[in-house]
Amino acid sequence: MDYMTTAQCAKLWNISQRRVAIYCHDGRIDGAVIMGKTWLIPKGTKKPIDPRKARKDK
């Protein structure tokens, strides 16, 4: 399986590397694994919905 780093994923999704790492740490990206200090994300993974921007109905 091919993997992307957080830097590659961040550029592809137009978000920060830190946000990608947080998604990985929270388990929001299926198949993401950590090797040492580097998160590896499977290629072709779709960007998860940002919970900070989720719409809340009143």
Secondary structure, DSSP 8 states (H G I E B T S, - for coil): --EEEHHHHHHHHTS-HHHHHHHHHTT-STT-EEETTEEEEETT------GGG-----
